[in-house]
């Protein structure tokens, strides 16, 4: 950092003060750096001045007076409902090889379940067979902070999971598979890397649908529920958000899409 600071007229650490740090950050902004990058560099400056003060290189810690830059909140990219239909309803060739067919059943169940419930990819990978209650159409999810919640599941997802359990899982299962709901090709519990690969591959196979990952399916599920009339508190509980403020970001997504549709379709927009 001192190399940058010297361009602001500072040659020695002892000369660093709040105005120098602010001028340095302003130069980053002027150079076109993102807010997130500037926030990280401000944090680095605070850590450096704190360290320098502790070691007696600075009489006082100017970084302690430096405000925490807000990085801004980006609205999540979501797929439209018709795009999700294209992904989930796309024709997929039947695999002649039993193991390949089993993976197809698994991947279909993963896609349906992620979109139906909005659960996190880590939560999906942690599911056990007995977490699924097909009769009640719910799943039991262990979320962040080891908090358990029950999430409703739609009929297509229940059917896809049932098909995987009846026609696919047994082909991949091994003695060490345990109770894991979803398995990898070698029979162990599926990991997040493989689940993400499944999502990207299925979306890519749909053609013109923008690429997104499991978190994009989570965003899409929440947005579509709100657009369909679900109340914010119910969506909060389904997603496992500790704060309602976290869920409220999806209301902005819905409003943006509503306004775009209005401008495109209304004769007096």
C-alpha positions in Angstrom: 0.0 0.0 0.0 2.9 2.4 0.7 3.9 2.3 -2.9 0.4 3.7 -3.8 0.6 6.1 -0.9 3.9 7.6 -2.1 2.1 8.8 -5.2 0.0 11.0 -2.8 3.2 12.6 -1.4 3.9 10.1 1.3 7.3 8.5 1.5 7.4 7.1 5.0 4.9 5.1 7.0 4.9 7.7 9.8 3.3 10.2 7.4 0.2 8.1 6.7 -3.0 9.8 7.9 -6.7 9.5 7.1 -6.6 12.1 4.3 -3.9 10.1 2.5 -5.9 6.9 2.7 -9.0 8.5 1.5 -7.1 10.1 -1.4 -5.7 6.7 -2.3 -9.2 5.1 -2.3 -10.6 8.0 -4.3 -7.9 7.3 -6.9 -9.0 3.7 -7.1 -12.5 4.8 -7.7 -11.3 7.2 -10.4 -9.4 4.4 -12.0 -12.7 2.5 -12.4 -12.3 -0.1 -9.7 -15.5 -1.7 -8.5 -17.1 -0.9 -5.1 -16.3 -4.4 -3.9 -12.6 -4.0 -4.8 -12.4 -0.6 -3.1 -14.1 -2.1 0.0 -11.5 -4.9 0.1 -8.7 -2.4 -0.2 -10.1 -0.2 2.5 -10.2 -3.2 4.8 -6.6 -4.0 3.9 -5.7 -0.3 4.7 -7.4 -0.6 8.1 -5.6 -3.8 8.9 -2.3 -2.3 7.9 -2.6 0.9 9.9 -3.7 -1.1 12.9 -0.7 -3.3 12.6 1.6 -0.3 12.2 0.1 1.4 15.2 0.5 -1.7 17.4 4.2 -1.9 16.4 4.9 1.8 17.1 5.3 2.8 13.4 2.3 5.2 13.7 1.5 7.4 16.6 -2.2 6.8 16.0 -4.3 4.5 13.9 -5.9 6.5 11.1 -7.6 3.5 9.6 -9.8 3.2 12.7 -11.6 6.4 11.5 -12.1 5.1 8.0 -15.7 4.3 7.3 -16.7 0.9 6.0 -17.6 1.1 2.4 -20.8 -0.4 1.3 -20.4 -2.8 -1.6 -23.9 -2.5 -2.8 -26.4 -5.2 -3.2 -26.7 -6.8 -6.6 -30.1 -8.2 -7.5 -29.8 -11.9 -8.3 -30.1 -13.2 -11.8 -33.2 -15.4 -12.1 -34.6 -17.5 -14.9 -38.1 -16.7 -16.1 -40.8 -19.3 -15.5 -40.8 -20.3 -19.2 -37.1 -20.7 -19.1 -37.4 -23.0 -16.1 -40.0 -25.0 -18.0 -37.6 -25.4 -20.9 -34.9 -26.7 -18.6 -37.1 -29.1 -16.7 -39.3 -30.3 -19.5 -36.6 -30.7 -22.1 -36.5 -34.0 -23.9 -33.6 -36.2 -22.8 -32.5 -39.3 -24.6 -32.9 -42.6 -22.7 -29.5 -44.0 -21.8 -29.0 -47.6 -22.8 -26.4 -48.2 -20.1 -28.1 -48.8 -16.7 -25.5 -46.6 -14.8 -25.9 -43.8 -17.2 -29.7 -44.1 -17.0 -29.4 -43.9 -13.2 -27.5 -40.7 -13.4 -30.1 -39.2 -15.7 -32.8 -40.1 -13.1 -30.6 -38.5 -10.4 -29.9 -35.4 -12.3 -33.6 -34.9 -13.1 -34.5 -35.3 -9.4 -31.8 -32.8 -8.4 -33.0 -30.2 -10.8 -36.7 -30.6 -9.8 -35.9 -30.6 -6.1 -33.7 -27.5 -6.2 -36.3 -25.5 -8.1 -39.3 -26.8 -6.2 -37.8 -26.0 -2.8 -35.2 -23.3 -3.2 -32.9 -25.1 -0.9 -29.1 -24.5 -0.9 -26.9 -26.9 -2.8 -25.1 -27.9 0.4 -28.5 -28.7 2.0 -29.4 -30.8 -1.1 -26.2 -32.8 -0.8 -26.8 -33.4 2.9 -30.3 -34.9 2.4 -30.9 -38.5 3.5 -33.6 -40.8 2.2 -35.8 -40.5 5.2 -35.7 -36.7 4.9 -38.3 -37.1 2.1 -41.9 -37.5 3.1 -43.6 -38.3 -0.2 -47.0 -38.6 1.5 -47.0 -35.1 2.9 -44.9 -33.8 0.0 -42.2 -32.2 2.3 -38.5 -32.5 2.9 -36.6 -32.0 6.2 -33.6 -29.8 5.7 -30.7 -29.1 7.9 -29.7 -25.5 7.2 -27.2 -23.0 8.4 -26.4 -23.0 12.1 -27.7 -26.6 12.2 -31.3 -25.3 12.1 -33.8 -27.7 10.9 -36.8 -26.7 8.8 -39.5 -28.5 6.8 -40.0 -27.4 3.2 -43.0 -28.2 0.9 -42.2 -30.1 -2.4 -44.3 -30.0 -5.6 -45.6 -33.1 -7.3 -43.1 -33.1 -10.2 -40.2 -33.1 -7.8 -41.8 -35.8 -5.6 -42.3 -37.9 -8.8 -38.7 -37.3 -9.9 -37.2 -38.3 -6.6 -39.4 -41.4 -6.5 -38.2 -42.4 -9.9 -34.6 -41.9 -8.8 -35.2 -44.0 -5.7 -37.0 -46.8 -7.5 -35.0 -47.0 -10.7 -31.7 -45.3 -10.2 -30.3 -45.2 -6.7 -30.0 -48.9 -6.3 -27.8 -49.2 -9.4 -25.2 -46.8 -8.0 -25.5 -47.7 -4.3 -22.6 -49.4 -2.5 -22.1 -50.8 1.0 -20.7 -47.4 2.0 -23.5 -45.3 0.5 -25.3 -45.0 3.8 -28.6 -43.2 3.9 -27.6 -40.4 1.4 -30.4 -39.5 -0.9 -28.2 -38.5 -3.8 -25.2 -40.5 -4.8 -22.2 -39.9 -7.0 -21.2 -42.2 -9.8 -19.0 -44.3 -7.4 -21.8 -44.7 -4.9 -20.7 -42.1 -2.3 -22.8 -39.1 -1.2 -22.9 -36.5 -3.9 -20.7 -33.5 -3.3 -21.5 -29.8 -4.2 -19.1 -29.7 -7.1 -20.9 -32.5 -8.9 -24.4 -31.0 -8.1 -23.3 -27.7 -9.6 -22.0 -29.4 -12.7 -25.4 -31.1 -13.1 -27.2 -27.8 -12.9 -24.9 -26.1 -15.5 -25.1 -29.1 -17.8 -28.9 -29.3 -17.7 -29.3 -25.6 -18.3 -26.8 -25.7 -21.2 -28.8 -28.5 -22.8 -31.9 -26.3 -22.8 -30.4 -24.1 -25.5 -31.0 -20.4 -25.3 -31.5 -20.3 -21.5 -28.9 -18.1 -19.7 -26.5 -20.1 -17.6 -26.9 -20.1 -13.8 -26.0 -22.4 -11.0 -27.9 -23.9 -8.0 -28.0 -20.5 -6.3 -29.7 -19.2 -9.4 -32.4 -21.9 -9.1 -32.9 -20.8 -5.5 -33.3 -17.2 -6.5 -35.7 -18.3 -9.3 -37.8 -20.4 -6.9 -38.2 -17.5 -4.5 -39.0 -14.9 -7.1 -41.6 -17.1 -8.8 -43.3 -17.9 -5.5 -43.6 -14.2 -4.8 -44.9 -13.5 -8.3 -47.4 -16.2 -7.8 -48.8 -14.5 -4.6 -46.8 -16.2 -1.8 -46.3 -13.9 1.3 -42.8 -12.8 2.2 -42.8 -14.6 5.5 -43.6 -18.0 4.0 -40.8 -17.6 1.5 -38.4 -16.6 4.3 -39.3 -19.8 6.1 -38.9 -21.9 3.0 -35.5 -20.5 2.2 -34.3 -20.7 5.8 -33.4 -17.0 6.0 -32.8 -15.8 9.6 -33.8 -12.3 8.7 -36.8 -11.1 6.7 -34.6 -8.3 5.3 -32.6 -11.0 3.4 -35.7 -12.3 1.8 -37.0 -8.8 0.8 -34.4 -8.6 -2.0 -36.6 -10.9 -4.0 -39.4 -8.3 -3.9 -37.2 -6.0 -5.9 -36.6 -8.7 -8.5 -40.3 -9.3 -8.9 -41.0 -5.6 -9.2 -38.3 -5.2 -11.9 -39.7 -8.0 -13.9 -43.3 -6.7 -13.5 -42.2 -3.2 -14.7 -40.4 -4.7 -17.7 -43.5 -6.7 -18.7 -45.7 -3.6 -18.2 -43.4 -1.5 -20.4 -43.4 -4.1 -23.1 -47.1 -5.0 -23.1 -49.2 -2.1 -22.0 -50.4 0.2 -24.8 -50.0 3.3 -22.6 -46.8 2.3 -20.8 
